Amino acid sequence: MPTRGSIPGRLGSFILGHILCSVLYFFFSFLNFRQADPVSSTIAVVQIYLLPAALYLLAGCLFSLLRHWPRPDRKTASHSVLFPTLCAWGWVAASAGVGIFGSLAGIPALEGAGSWMFFSTVYWAPASALFVFLSLLYSLGGLPWLWLVCVPLAGLLPPLLFFLGSLLPHRFRRPQPPALPEGGTPA
């Protein structure tokens, strides 16, 4: 039986938290698109960069509190960030690979499947997808290296922020006094 805060438990909690963050992100995005005032560009910047960070930190903190996770050791900490990151990078690599192979082999169905897989990240990970698409626009505008930096960050930041959020309850917990022996008095 896995212990509290085990690697599979943290991975499952990240998946649930990721779904929750994606739904909330879509909700806040819908509210932003309904605005048409000059302040909406500032709100868009906050929405693209700060809202996802706050959502993932909050989700990590919430799951840590609800599931009473202990402070993780180094292995649990690194695997809690590494496994979801590798899943995200694997999904992008597989979708690009299927699309490129379909294009080179002249198989339109595979090319379409690769494109569908790639653009489905808008639904699976809307904050990361928007981050990557905006970095692509900036890289076309004169910063060609930016896209190459932002793609790995888009897969790394959500699990990292979730993990850092899961550490927040440990920062605010009061240390517990040592347990007294049965029938004993404090010394």
Disulfide bonds with the S-S distance in Angstrom:
none
